[in-house]
Amino acid sequence: MKRWWSWAALLCVFPGAVAGQYQDRDGSGAPKTTAAAPLPEDRIDINHASLPKLLKIPGMTESWAGRILRFRPYHSKLDLLEKGIVSGQVYDRIKDFIIAHRDSQ
């Protein structure tokens, strides 16, 4: 009985603690896609694109593109943010224009 009571008390104090684990990992608050976003097949693959191709992404700078090239490969485009390759602001600008394809094993 005591264990149940401690969980109930925890949920009263931190109601978002349990629900938070089921939320989208991209918690930046930015919209998931924009009207200007290309179709998925037209997005630039960050695992295979060259520097000139990465520079065609709106909001991309040569410095950020160089970091993306240097720290390859990526399992998902969210790796850019989670590993600190780009800042949150840069990720919000480019996320709709990139994709991370993995090589076939």
C-alpha positions as CSV (number, residue, x, y, z in Angstrom):
1,M,0.0,0.0,0.0
2,K,2.8,2.4,0.8
3,R,4.4,1.9,-2.6
4,W,1.1,2.8,-4.4
5,W,0.8,5.9,-2.3
6,S,4.3,7.1,-3.2
7,W,3.5,6.8,-6.9
8,A,0.2,8.6,-6.5
9,A,2.0,11.4,-4.7
10,L,4.7,11.6,-7.4
11,L,2.0,11.9,-10.1
12,C,0.3,14.7,-8.2
13,V,3.6,16.7,-7.8
14,F,4.9,15.9,-11.3
15,P,1.8,15.2,-13.6
16,G,3.8,15.5,-16.8
17,A,6.5,13.1,-15.7
18,V,4.7,10.0,-17.1
19,A,3.1,11.7,-20.1
20,G,6.4,13.3,-21.1
21,Q,7.9,10.0,-22.2
22,Y,5.4,9.6,-24.9
23,Q,5.8,13.0,-26.5
24,D,7.7,13.6,-29.8
25,R,11.4,13.8,-29.3
26,D,11.6,17.1,-31.2
27,G,10.4,19.3,-28.4
28,S,11.5,22.6,-29.9
29,G,7.9,23.8,-30.4
30,A,8.5,24.4,-34.0
31,P,5.9,23.1,-36.5
32,K,6.7,19.7,-37.8
33,T,6.7,20.8,-41.5
34,T,6.3,24.0,-43.3
35,A,4.6,24.9,-46.5
36,A,8.0,25.4,-48.2
37,A,9.2,22.0,-47.3
38,P,10.0,19.8,-50.3
39,L,8.6,16.3,-50.7
40,P,10.5,13.6,-48.8
41,E,12.1,12.2,-52.0
42,D,13.5,15.7,-52.8
43,R,15.1,16.3,-49.4
44,I,18.9,16.3,-49.1
45,D,20.5,13.3,-47.5
46,I,22.9,14.4,-44.8
47,N,24.8,11.1,-44.9
48,H,25.7,11.3,-48.6
49,A,25.4,14.9,-49.8
50,S,28.5,16.9,-50.8
51,L,29.3,20.3,-49.4
52,P,27.8,22.3,-52.4
53,K,24.6,20.2,-52.1
54,L,24.3,20.9,-48.4
55,L,24.8,24.6,-49.0
56,K,21.7,24.6,-51.2
57,I,19.6,24.0,-48.0
58,P,17.9,27.3,-47.0
59,G,19.5,28.7,-43.9
60,M,22.6,26.5,-44.2
61,T,26.1,28.1,-43.8
62,E,29.4,26.7,-44.8
63,S,30.4,26.3,-41.2
64,W,27.4,24.2,-40.3
65,A,27.6,22.2,-43.5
66,G,31.3,21.4,-42.7
67,R,30.3,20.1,-39.3
68,I,27.6,17.9,-40.8
69,L,30.2,16.4,-43.1
70,R,32.8,15.9,-40.4
71,F,30.6,14.0,-38.0
72,R,28.9,11.5,-40.3
73,P,27.2,9.0,-40.3
74,Y,23.8,9.8,-38.7
75,H,21.0,7.4,-37.8
76,S,18.4,10.1,-38.1
77,K,18.4,13.8,-38.8
78,L,17.6,14.4,-35.1
79,D,21.2,13.2,-34.4
80,L,22.4,16.7,-35.6
81,L,20.6,18.2,-32.6
82,E,21.2,15.5,-30.0
83,K,25.0,15.3,-30.7
84,G,25.4,19.0,-30.8
85,I,26.4,19.2,-34.5
86,V,24.0,22.1,-35.0
87,S,22.2,24.5,-32.7
88,G,18.5,24.3,-32.0
89,Q,17.9,27.4,-34.2
90,V,19.8,25.9,-37.1
91,Y,18.0,22.6,-36.8
92,D,14.6,24.3,-36.8
93,R,15.6,26.1,-40.1
94,I,16.9,23.0,-41.9
95,K,14.9,20.0,-40.5
96,D,12.2,20.2,-43.2
97,F,14.8,20.1,-46.0
98,I,17.0,17.2,-44.9
99,I,16.8,13.4,-44.4
100,A,19.2,10.8,-43.1
101,H,19.3,7.7,-45.2
102,R,21.3,4.8,-43.8
103,D,23.3,2.5,-46.1
104,S,21.9,-0.9,-46.7
105,Q,23.7,-3.5,-44.6
